[in-house]
């Protein structure tokens, strides 16, 4: 259903929960909303969780290590 959306995990255990991790959250959010709207799928709840500083630091360290 969410073709073209990377890092997408759909969980059907307690309703339908979709979790997406992305560095381009605004673009991905717009794509998801368009797909759901095009398929007349009702949204009960939607939230975007910003990356915390620890995750940003770890990403920077990994990128720095891989560049050396």
N, CA, C and O atoms as CSV, one atom per row, in Angstrom:
chain,resi,resn,atom,element,x,y,z
A,1,UNK,N,N,0.816,-1.195,0.000
A,1,UNK,CA,C,0.000,0.000,0.000
A,1,UNK,C,C,0.861,1.261,0.000
A,1,UNK,O,O,0.511,2.234,-0.667
A,2,UNK,N,N,1.971,1.270,0.726
A,2,UNK,CA,C,2.796,2.472,0.814
A,2,UNK,C,C,4.065,2.315,-0.019
A,2,UNK,O,O,5.175,2.506,0.477
A,3,UNK,N,N,3.885,1.965,-1.288
A,3,UNK,CA,C,5.029,1.834,-2.192
A,3,UNK,C,C,5.736,3.168,-2.333
A,3,UNK,O,O,5.097,4.218,-2.397
A,4,UNK,N,N,7.042,3.121,-2.381
A,4,UNK,CA,C,7.824,4.339,-2.517
A,4,UNK,C,C,8.157,5.013,-1.206
A,4,UNK,O,O,8.829,6.045,-1.195
A,5,UNK,N,N,7.696,4.445,-0.087
A,5,UNK,CA,C,7.993,5.001,1.234
A,5,UNK,C,C,8.972,4.035,1.910
A,5,UNK,O,O,8.600,2.925,2.292
A,6,UNK,N,N,10.223,4.471,2.050
A,6,UNK,CA,C,11.213,3.585,2.671
A,6,UNK,C,C,11.088,3.607,4.184
A,6,UNK,O,O,10.502,4.526,4.756
A,7,UNK,N,N,11.642,2.591,4.824
A,7,UNK,CA,C,11.615,2.453,6.290
A,7,UNK,C,C,10.206,2.502,6.847
A,7,UNK,O,O,9.962,3.135,7.874
A,8,UNK,N,N,9.286,1.843,6.180
A,8,UNK,CA,C,7.892,1.828,6.600
A,8,UNK,C,C,7.573,0.489,7.247
A,8,UNK,O,O,7.831,-0.562,6.661
A,9,UNK,N,N,7.019,0.520,8.442
A,9,UNK,CA,C,6.623,-0.694,9.145
A,9,UNK,C,C,5.142,-0.572,9.499
A,9,UNK,O,O,4.727,0.391,10.144
A,10,UNK,N,N,4.358,-1.546,9.075
A,10,UNK,CA,C,2.922,-1.527,9.346
A,10,UNK,C,C,2.612,-2.634,10.345
A,10,UNK,O,O,2.997,-3.786,10.140
A,11,UNK,N,N,1.918,-2.290,11.421
A,11,UNK,CA,C,1.571,-3.233,12.480
A,11,UNK,C,C,0.051,-3.328,12.553
A,11,UNK,O,O,-0.632,-2.321,12.743
A,12,UNK,N,N,-0.480,-4.553,12.401
A,12,UNK,CA,C,-1.926,-4.759,12.422
A,12,UNK,C,C,-2.423,-5.368,13.737
A,12,UNK,O,O,-3.601,-5.709,13.847
A,13,UNK,N,N,-1.537,-5.510,14.738
A,13,UNK,CA,C,-1.900,-6.197,15.981
A,13,UNK,C,C,-2.976,-5.460,16.776
A,13,UNK,O,O,-3.893,-6.097,17.294
A,14,UNK,N,N,-2.888,-4.167,16.883
A,14,UNK,CA,C,-3.892,-3.396,17.630
A,14,UNK,C,C,-4.390,-2.271,16.737
A,14,UNK,O,O,-3.991,-1.116,16.889
A,15,UNK,N,N,-5.260,-2.621,15.811
A,15,UNK,CA,C,-5.664,-1.662,14.788
A,15,UNK,C,C,-4.591,-1.668,13.723
A,15,UNK,O,O,-3.912,-2.677,13.534
A,16,UNK,N,N,-4.432,-0.587,13.043
A,16,UNK,CA,C,-3.373,-0.480,12.039
A,16,UNK,C,C,-2.484,0.686,12.412
A,16,UNK,O,O,-2.918,1.837,12.402
A,17,UNK,N,N,-1.248,0.388,12.739
A,17,UNK,CA,C,-0.270,1.415,13.083
A,17,UNK,C,C,0.823,1.403,12.035
A,17,UNK,O,O,1.357,0.349,11.691
A,18,UNK,N,N,1.151,2.582,11.528
A,18,UNK,CA,C,2.213,2.714,10.543
A,18,UNK,C,C,3.317,3.556,11.172
A,18,UNK,O,O,3.073,4.664,11.647
A,19,UNK,N,N,4.536,3.015,11.168
A,19,UNK,CA,C,5.686,3.727,11.720
A,19,UNK,C,C,6.689,3.919,10.593
A,19,UNK,O,O,7.066,2.962,9.915
A,20,UNK,N,N,7.115,5.153,10.398
A,20,UNK,CA,C,8.073,5.469,9.346
A,20,UNK,C,C,9.197,6.306,9.956
A,20,UNK,O,O,8.947,7.316,10.614
A,21,UNK,N,N,10.429,5.875,9.730
A,21,UNK,CA,C,11.589,6.650,10.167
A,21,UNK,C,C,12.180,7.290,8.923
A,21,UNK,O,O,12.510,6.598,7.959
A,22,UNK,N,N,12.315,8.612,8.941
A,22,UNK,CA,C,12.805,9.300,7.751
A,22,UNK,C,C,13.508,10.586,8.124
A,22,UNK,O,O,13.149,11.259,9.091
A,23,UNK,N,N,14.525,10.914,7.330
A,23,UNK,CA,C,15.194,12.200,7.485
A,23,UNK,C,C,14.443,13.284,6.719
A,23,UNK,O,O,14.732,14.471,6.875
A,24,UNK,N,N,13.484,12.881,5.896
A,24,UNK,CA,C,12.686,13.821,5.113
A,24,UNK,C,C,11.236,13.728,5.552
A,24,UNK,O,O,10.348,13.461,4.742
A,25,UNK,N,N,11.001,13.947,6.830
A,25,UNK,CA,C,9.685,13.694,7.409
A,25,UNK,C,C,8.564,14.485,6.745
A,25,UNK,O,O,7.459,13.965,6.589
A,26,UNK,N,N,8.821,15.721,6.355
A,26,UNK,CA,C,7.755,16.524,5.747
A,26,UNK,C,C,7.309,15.927,4.418
A,26,UNK,O,O,6.112,15.819,4.152
A,27,UNK,N,N,8.277,15.539,3.583
A,27,UNK,CA,C,7.941,14.956,2.282
A,27,UNK,C,C,7.238,13.612,2.433
A,27,UNK,O,O,6.264,13.327,1.736
A,28,UNK,N,N,7.742,12.791,3.349
A,28,UNK,CA,C,7.138,11.479,3.571
A,28,UNK,C,C,5.724,11.627,4.109
A,28,UNK,O,O,4.819,10.905,3.689
A,29,UNK,N,N,5.530,12.552,5.030
A,29,UNK,CA,C,4.207,12.781,5.586
A,29,UNK,C,C,3.217,13.186,4.492
A,29,UNK,O,O,2.086,12.701,4.467
A,30,UNK,N,N,3.637,14.064,3.597
A,30,UNK,CA,C,2.767,14.465,2.490
A,30,UNK,C,C,2.436,13.288,1.580
A,30,UNK,O,O,1.295,13.150,1.138
A,31,UNK,N,N,3.432,12.429,1.292
A,31,UNK,CA,C,3.190,11.248,0.456
A,31,UNK,C,C,2.194,10.299,1.122
A,31,UNK,O,O,1.274,9.798,0.475
A,32,UNK,N,N,2.386,10.057,2.417
A,32,UNK,CA,C,1.497,9.145,3.154
A,32,UNK,C,C,0.066,9.693,3.150
A,32,UNK,O,O,-0.883,8.955,2.885
A,33,UNK,N,N,-0.081,10.965,3.441
A,33,UNK,CA,C,-1.417,11.568,3.453
A,33,UNK,C,C,-2.078,11.476,2.084
A,33,UNK,O,O,-3.279,11.219,1.995
A,34,UNK,N,N,-1.311,11.681,1.017
A,34,UNK,CA,C,-1.868,11.577,-0.334
A,34,UNK,C,C,-2.317,10.144,-0.627
A,34,UNK,O,O,-3.407,9.931,-1.158
A,35,UNK,N,N,-1.480,9.166,-0.281
A,35,UNK,CA,C,-1.836,7.759,-0.515
A,35,UNK,C,C,-3.103,7.395,0.251
A,35,UNK,O,O,-4.012,6.777,-0.304
A,36,UNK,N,N,-3.163,7.774,1.516
A,36,UNK,CA,C,-4.349,7.459,2.319
A,36,UNK,C,C,-5.589,8.154,1.769
A,36,UNK,O,O,-6.659,7.550,1.698
A,37,UNK,N,N,-5.454,9.407,1.384
A,37,UNK,CA,C,-6.578,10.153,0.831
A,37,UNK,C,C,-7.038,9.565,-0.506
A,37,UNK,O,O,-8.238,9.428,-0.741
A,38,UNK,N,N,-6.095,9.220,-1.378
A,38,UNK,CA,C,-6.430,8.641,-2.683
A,38,UNK,C,C,-7.176,7.320,-2.547
A,38,UNK,O,O,-7.952,6.946,-3.427
A,39,UNK,N,N,-6.938,6.607,-1.431
A,39,UNK,CA,C,-7.573,5.310,-1.205
A,39,UNK,C,C,-8.734,5.395,-0.216
A,39,UNK,O,O,-9.225,4.373,0.264
A,40,UNK,N,N,-9.172,6.625,0.087
A,40,UNK,CA,C,-10.299,6.856,1.005
A,40,UNK,C,C,-10.132,6.125,2.335
A,40,UNK,O,O,-11.076,5.527,2.850
A,41,UNK,N,N,-8.913,6.183,2.883
A,41,UNK,CA,C,-8.611,5.555,4.174
A,41,UNK,C,C,-8.676,6.627,5.251
A,41,UNK,O,O,-7.980,7.640,5.181
A,42,UNK,N,N,-9.522,6.391,6.245
A,42,UNK,CA,C,-9.718,7.348,7.327
A,42,UNK,C,C,-8.541,7.320,8.292
A,42,UNK,O,O,-8.026,6.254,8.629
A,43,UNK,N,N,-8.122,8.497,8.730
A,43,UNK,CA,C,-7.019,8.621,9.692
A,43,UNK,C,C,-7.614,8.921,11.053
A,43,UNK,O,O,-8.344,9.898,11.225
A,44,UNK,N,N,-7.295,8.067,12.025
A,44,UNK,CA,C,-7.780,8.282,13.391
A,44,UNK,C,C,-6.849,9.175,14.188
A,44,UNK,O,O,-7.302,10.018,14.962
A,45,UNK,N,N,-5.544,8.994,14.001
A,45,UNK,CA,C,-4.555,9.768,14.749
A,45,UNK,C,C,-3.298,9.870,13.909
A,45,UNK,O,O,-2.955,8.943,13.175
A,46,UNK,N,N,-2.618,10.985,14.015
A,46,UNK,CA,C,-1.389,11.200,13.266
A,46,UNK,C,C,-0.435,11.986,14.139
A,46,UNK,O,O,-0.810,13.008,14.714
A,47,UNK,N,N,0.801,11.513,14.241
A,47,UNK,CA,C,1.780,12.268,15.018
A,47,UNK,C,C,3.144,12.156,14.362
A,47,UNK,O,O,3.477,11.145,13.743
A,48,UNK,N,N,3.919,13.209,14.511
A,48,UNK,CA,C,5.296,13.234,14.033
A,48,UNK,C,C,6.177,13.481,15.247
A,48,UNK,O,O,5.969,14.434,15.998
A,49,UNK,N,N,7.149,12.621,15.427
A,49,UNK,CA,C,8.043,12.724,16.576
A,49,UNK,C,C,9.403,13.202,16.075
A,49,UNK,O,O,10.035,12.524,15.264
A,50,UNK,N,N,9.855,14.348,16.541
A,50,UNK,CA,C,11.149,14.847,16.076
A,50,UNK,C,C,12.297,13.994,16.598
A,50,UNK,O,O,12.191,13.344,17.638
A,51,UNK,N,N,13.373,14.011,15.867
A,51,UNK,CA,C,14.581,13.307,16.279
A,51,UNK,C,C,15.161,13.994,17.507
A,51,UNK,O,O,15.219,15.222,17.578
A,52,UNK,N,N,15.593,13.180,18.479
A,52,UNK,CA,C,16.181,13.798,19.663
A,52,UNK,C,C,17.673,14.061,19.443
A,52,UNK,O,O,18.257,13.558,18.484
A,53,UNK,N,N,18.275,14.831,20.314
A,53,UNK,CA,C,19.672,15.226,20.146
A,53,UNK,C,C,20.627,14.035,20.184
A,53,UNK,O,O,21.650,14.045,19.499
A,54,UNK,N,N,20.310,13.020,20.968
A,54,UNK,CA,C,21.174,11.836,21.016
A,54,UNK,C,C,21.220,11.142,19.658
A,54,UNK,O,O,22.290,10.737,19.203
A,55,UNK,N,N,20.071,11.005,19.012
A,55,UNK,CA,C,20.031,10.366,17.696
A,55,UNK,C,C,20.820,11.178,16.668
A,55,UNK,O,O,21.513,10.610,15.824
A,56,UNK,N,N,20.713,12.503,16.739
A,56,UNK,CA,C,21.466,13.363,15.820
A,56,UNK,C,C,22.959,13.197,16.054
A,56,UNK,O,O,23.726,13.087,15.097
A,57,UNK,N,N,23.381,13.178,17.315
A,57,UNK,CA,C,24.791,13.010,17.652
A,57,UNK,C,C,25.322,11.676,17.135
A,57,UNK,O,O,26.384,11.627,16.515
A,58,UNK,N,N,24.584,10.591,17.390
A,58,UNK,CA,C,25.027,9.265,16.946
A,58,UNK,C,C,25.121,9.194,15.427
A,58,UNK,O,O,26.037,8.568,14.893
A,59,UNK,N,N,24.197,9.821,14.733
A,59,UNK,CA,C,24.234,9.838,13.270
A,59,UNK,C,C,25.467,10.585,12.783
A,59,UNK,O,O,26.138,10.139,11.853
A,60,UNK,N,N,25.766,11.711,13.404
A,60,UNK,CA,C,26.934,12.498,13.008
A,60,UNK,C,C,28.226,11.730,13.261
A,60,UNK,O,O,29.143,11.774,12.441
A,61,UNK,N,N,28.308,11.025,14.391
A,61,UNK,CA,C,29.506,10.240,14.708
A,61,UNK,C,C,29.671,9.127,13.680
A,61,UNK,O,O,30.779,8.891,13.197
A,62,UNK,N,N,28.574,8.437,13.338
A,62,UNK,CA,C,28.644,7.362,12.336
A,62,UNK,C,C,29.105,7.899,10.990
A,62,UNK,O,O,29.954,7.293,10.336
A,63,UNK,N,N,28.552,9.031,10.574
A,63,UNK,CA,C,28.923,9.624,9.283
A,63,UNK,C,C,30.386,10.059,9.298
A,63,UNK,O,O,31.096,9.876,8.309
A,64,UNK,N,N,30.839,10.631,10.404
A,64,UNK,CA,C,32.224,11.067,10.516
A,64,UNK,C,C,33.174,9.882,10.476
A,64,UNK,O,O,34.231,9.948,9.848
A,65,UNK,N,N,32.798,8.802,11.145
A,65,UNK,CA,C,33.621,7.599,11.168
A,65,UNK,C,C,33.704,6.965,9.780
A,65,UNK,O,O,34.769,6.508,9.366
A,66,UNK,N,N,32.591,6.938,9.071
A,66,UNK,CA,C,32.595,6.322,7.748
A,66,UNK,C,C,33.321,7.176,6.713
A,66,UNK,O,O,33.763,6.648,5.692
A,67,UNK,N,N,33.455,8.471,6.947
A,67,UNK,CA,C,34.163,9.352,6.020
A,67,UNK,C,C,35.684,9.301,6.200
A,67,UNK,O,O,36.430,9.767,5.339
A,68,UNK,N,N,36.135,8.739,7.310
A,68,UNK,CA,C,37.591,8.668,7.574
A,68,UNK,C,C,38.178,7.393,7.106
A,68,UNK,O,O,39.382,7.178,7.252
